[in-house]
Amino acid sequence: MNYLYRWFQSPKVYILPLIGEVDPERATLLLEETLKKANELKLSHLLFDLSGVMIVDTMVAHQIFKIVDALGLLWGKNNINWYPA
């Protein structure tokens, strides 16, 4: 997961840009690697940039919510904010 970028040089806030198609295999990998990296970096916030995903269908949205729920368990909280492009 070399695509995590720090947000404004904050050591605990990162952006995860998603580009291309998110199929079930990639979504599973995304879930596993995101949780591993979030724990390793001791993140406090993770921003998903979905502007590179052409179609955000129900499967993609469901996978994002699974990651958010899992991060909520890891951090003891979760917060979802949507910023339309």
VEXDREN-67169 format. One record per residue: x, y, z of N, C-alpha, C, O, CB in turn. Coordinates in pm, whole numbers, padded with zeros to 5 digits, always signed. Glycine has a CB too. Example, Ala and Ser with C-alpha at 12.3 -4.5 7.8 and 13.67 -1.06 7.14 Angstrom:
# residues 2
+01319-00569+00780+01230-00450+00780+01320-00330+00780+01424-00332+00846+01131-00447+00905 +01285-00225+00708+01367-00106+00714+01290+00003+00787+01341+00114+00804+01408-00060+00572 
//
This chain:
# residues 85
+00085-00117+00000+00000+00000+00000+00090+00123+00000+00102+00193+00100-00097+00000+00122 +00151+00147-00112+00240+00261-00126+00166+00387-00170+00229+00486-00207+00350+00229-00224 +00036+00384-00167-00041+00496-00217-00102+00582-00108-00188+00666-00136-00148+00447-00307 -00061+00562+00016-00108+00648+00123-00023+00774+00125+00100+00766+00124-00103+00574+00259 -00087+00888+00127-00016+01015+00127-00052+01093+00252-00168+01098+00293-00048+01096+00002 +00048+01155+00312+00022+01239+00429-00055+01363+00389-00033+01421+00282+00153+01276+00497 -00144+01403+00476-00225+01522+00454-00163+01638+00528-00154+01635+00651-00372+01498+00500 -00119+01740+00458-00061+01861+00517+00049+01831+00619+00059+01897+00722-00169+01943+00582 +00130+01733+00589+00242+01696+00674+00201+01650+00814+00283+01647+00906+00337+01812+00686 +00077+01616+00829+00032+01562+00957+00076+01417+00968+00055+01339+00874-00123+01574+00972 +00138+01380+01079+00187+01242+01090+00077+01137+01106+00104+01018+01093+00282+01232+01206 -00047+01178+01135-00152+01080+01162-00273+01092+01071-00373+01024+01093-00196+01092+01303 -00265+01177+00970-00377+01193+00876-00325+01164+00736-00232+01230+00688-00438+01338+00885 -00385+01065+00671-00341+01024+00538-00457+01022+00441-00573+01014+00480-00275+00887+00544 -00423+01030+00313-00521+01020+00204-00495+00890+00130-00380+00855+00102-00513+01144+00107 -00601+00818+00098-00591+00696+00018-00664+00720-00113-00786+00709-00119-00650+00573+00094 -00590+00754-00220-00655+00774-00349-00683+00639-00417-00594+00555-00429-00569+00862-00440 -00806+00621-00459-00843+00500-00532-00859+00535-00679-00929+00631-00713-00974+00437-00475 -00795+00457-00765-00797+00484-00908-00833+00355-00981-00777+00249-00952-00660+00540-00957 -00925+00365-01074-00962+00250-01155-01078+00171-01097-01150+00218-01009-00845+00160-01171 -01095+00052-01149-01206-00035-01109-01177-00101-00975-01065-00143-00948-01231-00141-01216 -01279-00110-00892-01268-00181-00765-01352-00308-00777-01475-00305-00763-01315-00092-00643 -01285-00420-00803-01353-00548-00812-01344-00618-00677-01272-00571-00589-01292-00637-00926 -01414-00730-00657-01414-00797-00527-01274-00835-00478-01245-00822-00359-01499-00921-00533 -01188-00880-00568-01052-00919-00527-00973-00797-00478-00906-00803-00375-00977-00986-00644 -00981-00688-00552-00911-00566-00512-00970-00509-00384-00897-00456-00301-00917-00461-00625 -01101-00519-00368-01166-00468-00247-01119-00544-00123-01098-00484-00018-01318-00477-00261 -01104-00676-00135-01055-00756-00023-00912-00717+00012-00880-00700+00129-01063-00907-00057 -00828-00703-00088-00690-00661-00067-00686-00522-00004-00606-00496+00087-00612-00662-00199 -00771-00433-00051-00778-00298+00002-00814-00300+00150-00753-00228+00230-00880-00216-00076 -00911-00380+00188-00951-00392+00328-00835-00440+00414-00803-00380+00516-01071-00487+00342 -00771-00548+00373-00662-00606+00451-00544-00511+00464-00493-00488+00574-00616-00737+00388 -00501-00455+00352-00383-00369+00353-00408-00236+00422-00319-00182+00489-00336-00345+00211 -00529-00182+00406-00561-00055+00472-00558-00070+00622-00503+00016+00692-00698-00004+00426 -00617-00177+00674-00617-00198+00819-00476-00220+00871-00439-00166+00976-00704-00318+00854 -00397-00297+00798-00260-00323+00839-00180-00193+00844-00109-00166+00942-00193-00424+00744 -00190-00114+00739-00113+00010+00729-00162+00114+00830-00082+00185+00889-00121+00067+00587 -00294+00124+00850-00348+00219+00947-00298+00189+01087-00265+00279+01163-00502+00217+00944 -00292+00061+01120-00241+00021+01251-00091+00048+01261-00043+00098+01363-00271-00127+01276 -00018+00014+01156+00128+00033+01155+00166+00181+01168+00259+00214+01241+00187-00024+01026 +00092+00269+01099+00123+00412+01101+00056+00485+01217+00080+00604+01238+00080+00475+00970 -00029+00415+01292-00102+00475+01404-00183+00597+01358-00179+00703+01420-00005+00516+01516 -00257+00577+01248-00335+00686+01191-00449+00728+01282-00506+00646+01354-00390+00647+01056 -00481+00857+01278-00600+00905+01349-00713+00931+01251-00830+00926+01288-00567+01034+01428 -00679+00959+01124-00778+00984+01021-00729+00928+00888-00610+00929+00859-00807+01136+01008 -00823+00880+00809-00793+00833+00675-00899+00888+00581-01018+00865+00600-00787+00677+00669 -00854+00961+00480-00944+01020+00382-00940+00937+00255-00832+00912+00201-00906+01168+00353 -01054+00894+00207-01064+00819+00082-01090+00916-00032-01187+00991-00028-01176+00711+00090 -01005+00915-00132-01026+00995-00251-01081+00902-00359-01007+00822-00416-00892+01067-00298 -01210+00912-00385-01276+00826-00482-01290+00891-00619-01360+00838-00706-01413+00786-00431 -01224+01004-00639-01240+01076-00765-01184+00997-00884-01221+01025-00998-01172+01210-00757 -01095+00902-00861-01039+00822-00969-01117+00695-00998-01077+00616-01085-00900+00787-00936 -01226+00673-00927-01311+00555-00949-01429+00601-01035-01511+00682-00992-01361+00491-00813 -01435+00549-01157-01538+00596-01251-01679+00563-01204-01769+00646-01214-01515+00534-01387 -01698+00442-01152-01831+00399-01108-01823+00354-00963-01753+00257-00931-01887+00286-01198 -01894+00424-00876-01903+00382-00737-02040+00316-00722-02140+00380-00691-01885+00504-00635 -02041+00184-00746-02166+00111-00737-02185+00062-00593-02107+00095-00505-02168-00008-00836 -02289-00017-00572-02319-00061-00436-02210-00150-00379-02186-00148-00258-02452-00135-00433 -02142-00229-00463-02035-00315-00414-01918-00232-00364-01862-00259-00258-01988-00411-00525 -01881-00130-00441-01770-00042-00400-01806+00031-00270-01726+00036-00177-01736+00060-00511 -01926+00085-00266-01970+00156-00146-01971+00063-00025-01929+00102+00084-02109+00217-00167 -02019-00059-00044-02023-00156+00064-01882-00186+00115-01861-00196+00236-02091-00286+00018 -01786-00201+00025-01649-00229+00066-01589-00111+00143-01518-00131+00242-01562-00261-00056 -01617+00010+00098-01568+00129+00170-01627+00133+00311-01556+00162+00407-01604+00259+00093 -01757+00103+00323-01819+00102+00455-01762-00008+00543-01750+00010+00664-01970+00084+00442 -01725-00123+00485-01661-00229+00563-01527-00181+00618-01493-00210+00733-01641-00355+00476 -01451-00109+00536-01323-00055+00583-01346+00047+00694-01276+00046+00795-01244+00010+00465 -01443+00136+00674-01474+00237+00775-01516+00170+00906-01471+00211+01013-01586+00332+00724 -01600+00068+00899-01643-00003+01020-01524-00071+01089-01513-00065+01212-01749-00108+00985 -01437-00133+01011-01320-00200+01070-01225-00099+01133-01170-00124+01240-01246-00282+00963 -01205+00016+01067-01122+00120+01126-01185+00175+01254-01115+00209+01349-01099+00234+01026 -01317+00182+01255-01387+00225+01376-01360+00132+01492-01344+00176+01606-01537+00233+01351 -01354+00002+01464-01320-00094+01569-01175-00076+01614-01144-00086+01733-01342-00238+01520 -01088-00050+01519-00946-00030+01549-00924+00096+01632-00848+00096+01728-00865-00023+01419 -00994+00204+01592-00974+00334+01658-01072+00359+01771-01053+00452+01850-00984+00444+01557 -01177+00280+01781-01279+00305+01882-01377+00413+01841-01456+00460+01923-01214+00342+02011 -01373+00454+01716-01464+00557+01664-01461+00550+01513-01370+00491+01455-01424+00701+01714 -01557+00609+01450-01549+00631+01306-01636+00750+01270-01732+00783+01340-01592+00505+01226 -01602+00811+01163-01672+00931+01118-01667+00934+00967-01559+00921+00907-01610+01061+01180 -01781+00949+00905-01786+00954+00759-01833+01094+00718-01938+01141+00761-01881+00842+00702 -01754+01156+00635-01791+01284+00575-01777+01270+00425-01677+01217+00377-01703+01402+00629 -01875+01317+00351-01870+01311+00205-01846+01450+00152-01914+01545+00190-02001+01251+00147 -01749+01461+00064-01719+01589-00001-01734+01568-00151-01645+01512-00215-01575+01641+00035 -01843+01613-00208-01864+01590-00351-01761+01665-00435-01714+01773-00398-02005+01632-00393 -01728+01605-00548-01628+01666-00637-01686+01786-00708-01616+01850-00787-01578+01564-00740 
//
